[in-house]
Amino acid sequence: MTFQLDEIDGGTRMTFIQGPFDTIDNRDGHGVGWRESFDRLAEHLRRGA
């Protein structure tokens, strides 16, 4: 897993890469988990916490 943070337009863009995966199901399962985590992070940041 790698990630990169770049400052853009007064904000931050995060680029996240994970893999390779041994199966499509394994890849998709990780995707679901990460999306949930990023949704929680976005909500946390929206609240200004």
Backbone as a chain_set.jsonl record, in Angstrom:
{"seq": "MTFQLDEIDGGTRMTFIQGPFDTIDNRDGHGVGWRESFDRLAEHLRRGA", "coords": {"N": [[0.842, -1.162, 0.0], [0.538, 2.17, -0.823], [0.492, 5.707, -0.343], [-0.101, 9.083, -1.297], [0.132, 12.506, -0.565], [-0.967, 15.54, -1.825], [-0.847, 19.037, -2.121], [-3.461, 20.984, -3.271], [-5.177, 23.65, -4.73], [-5.685, 24.978, -2.218], [-6.413, 22.847, -0.675], [-6.148, 19.319, 0.029], [-5.114, 16.563, -1.863], [-5.449, 13.108, -1.765], [-3.791, 10.317, -2.891], [-4.193, 6.948, -3.266], [-2.956, 3.701, -3.312], [-3.233, 0.248, -3.614], [-2.218, -3.132, -3.784], [-0.64, -5.797, -5.669], [-3.599, -7.879, -6.036], [-4.674, -11.211, -5.294], [-7.078, -12.24, -6.188], [-10.1, -11.171, -7.846], [-12.297, -10.919, -6.151], [-11.007, -10.588, -3.677], [-9.716, -8.142, -4.12], [-11.987, -6.493, -4.527], [-13.238, -6.735, -2.034], [-11.391, -5.466, -0.339], [-11.649, -2.918, -1.388], [-14.263, -2.159, -0.633], [-13.983, -2.018, 2.168], [-12.018, 0.027, 2.419], [-13.359, 2.212, 1.235], [-15.417, 2.634, 3.095], [-13.862, 3.41, 5.287], [-12.69, 5.771, 4.294], [-14.973, 7.298, 3.906], [-15.754, 7.674, 6.57], [-13.55, 9.148, 7.464], [-13.852, 11.458, 5.878], [-16.271, 12.454, 6.89], [-15.501, 13.022, 9.507], [-13.628, 15.05, 9.029], [-15.303, 16.981, 7.872], [-16.813, 17.75, 10.074], [-14.972, 19.202, 11.393], [-13.357, 18.234, 13.348]], "CA": [[0.0, 0.0, 0.0], [1.207, 3.468, -0.832], [-0.382, 6.856, -0.516], [0.593, 10.338, -1.526], [-0.664, 13.7, -0.277], [-0.564, 16.69, -2.635], [-1.611, 20.258, -1.889], [-4.073, 21.522, -4.488], [-6.256, 24.631, -4.571], [-5.975, 25.229, -0.815], [-6.831, 21.606, -0.027], [-5.213, 18.207, -0.094], [-5.559, 15.377, -2.599], [-4.783, 11.887, -1.341], [-3.767, 9.235, -3.87], [-4.064, 5.72, -2.495], [-2.777, 2.542, -4.191], [-3.009, -1.01, -2.904], [-2.244, -4.281, -4.669], [-1.651, -6.524, -6.422], [-4.466, -8.805, -5.319], [-4.672, -12.543, -5.899], [-8.373, -12.495, -6.841], [-10.99, -10.014, -7.998], [-13.087, -10.827, -4.916], [-10.142, -10.029, -2.645], [-9.576, -6.719, -4.464], [-13.25, -5.801, -4.29], [-13.458, -6.697, -0.588], [-10.57, -4.39, 0.212], [-12.23, -1.649, -1.841], [-15.413, -1.852, 0.22], [-13.474, -1.599, 3.475], [-11.359, 1.332, 2.338], [-14.361, 3.255, 0.994], [-16.057, 2.919, 4.383], [-12.896, 4.162, 6.104], [-12.553, 7.124, 3.748], [-16.222, 8.005, 4.207], [-15.687, 8.097, 7.985], [-12.559, 10.221, 7.547], [-14.452, 12.66, 5.297], [-17.243, 12.966, 7.855], [-14.72, 13.565, 10.618], [-13.052, 16.321, 8.582], [-16.409, 17.937, 7.687], [-17.211, 18.257, 11.393], [-13.912, 20.071, 11.885], [-12.751, 17.622, 14.537]], "C": [[0.887, 1.224, 0.0], [0.142, 4.556, -0.894], [0.473, 8.094, -0.633], [-0.365, 11.47, -1.232], [-0.098, 14.857, -1.091], [-1.459, 17.868, -2.307], [-2.144, 20.756, -3.223], [-5.185, 22.489, -4.116], [-6.651, 24.852, -3.109], [-6.457, 24.011, -0.063], [-5.767, 20.544, -0.208], [-5.866, 17.081, -0.883], [-4.752, 14.194, -2.09], [-4.924, 10.855, -2.454], [-3.379, 7.973, -3.122], [-3.986, 4.544, -3.466], [-2.501, 1.318, -3.335], [-3.085, -2.144, -3.918], [-0.835, -4.799, -4.869], [-2.449, -7.479, -5.532], [-4.503, -10.136, -6.05], [-5.984, -12.902, -6.578], [-9.147, -11.185, -6.946], [-11.814, -9.82, -6.722], [-12.278, -10.21, -3.785], [-9.962, -8.527, -2.874], [-10.841, -5.95, -4.109], [-13.559, -5.701, -2.794], [-12.646, -5.614, 0.089], [-11.148, -3.028, -0.16], [-13.401, -1.223, -0.98], [-14.937, -1.324, 1.574], [-12.826, -0.224, 3.447], [-12.361, 2.447, 2.089], [-15.08, 3.621, 2.285], [-15.129, 3.748, 5.269], [-12.757, 5.595, 5.612], [-13.819, 7.937, 3.965], [-16.226, 8.5, 5.651], [-14.686, 9.23, 8.165], [-13.151, 11.521, 7.008], [-15.463, 13.281, 6.266], [-16.546, 13.623, 9.033], [-14.158, 14.945, 10.234], [-14.132, 17.378, 8.354], [-16.836, 18.552, 9.009], [-16.153, 19.173, 11.994], [-13.222, 19.534, 13.12], [-11.27, 17.393, 14.326]], "O": [[1.87, 1.297, 0.738], [-0.953, 4.355, -1.421], [1.601, 8.154, -0.144], [-1.538, 11.411, -1.602], [1.103, 15.124, -1.053], [-2.679, 17.728, -2.224], [-1.392, 20.93, -4.182], [-6.036, 22.177, -3.283], [-7.841, 24.907, -2.799], [-6.875, 24.13, 1.088], [-4.625, 20.842, -0.556], [-7.004, 16.693, -0.62], [-3.526, 14.261, -1.995], [-6.03, 10.556, -2.904], [-2.362, 7.935, -2.43], [-4.841, 4.398, -4.339], [-1.648, 1.342, -2.447], [-3.928, -2.118, -4.815], [0.095, -4.26, -4.269], [-2.027, -7.833, -4.431], [-4.379, -10.187, -7.274], [-6.012, -13.771, -7.45], [-8.876, -10.224, -6.225], [-12.006, -8.692, -6.267], [-12.798, -9.399, -3.018], [-10.046, -7.736, -1.934], [-10.784, -4.896, -3.475], [-14.086, -4.685, -2.339], [-13.138, -4.924, 0.981], [-11.139, -2.099, 0.648], [-13.52, -0.049, -0.632], [-15.432, -0.307, 2.062], [-13.052, 0.595, 4.338], [-12.235, 3.525, 2.67], [-15.327, 4.8, 2.541], [-15.574, 4.687, 5.929], [-12.71, 6.529, 6.413], [-13.744, 9.146, 4.185], [-16.653, 9.622, 5.922], [-14.933, 10.167, 8.925], [-12.972, 12.577, 7.614], [-15.497, 14.5, 6.435], [-16.974, 14.679, 9.498], [-14.212, 15.886, 11.026], [-13.899, 18.557, 8.619], [-17.181, 19.732, 9.068], [-16.408, 19.847, 12.992], [-12.577, 20.281, 13.855], [-10.59, 16.886, 15.218]]}, "num_chains": 1, "name": "protein.A"}
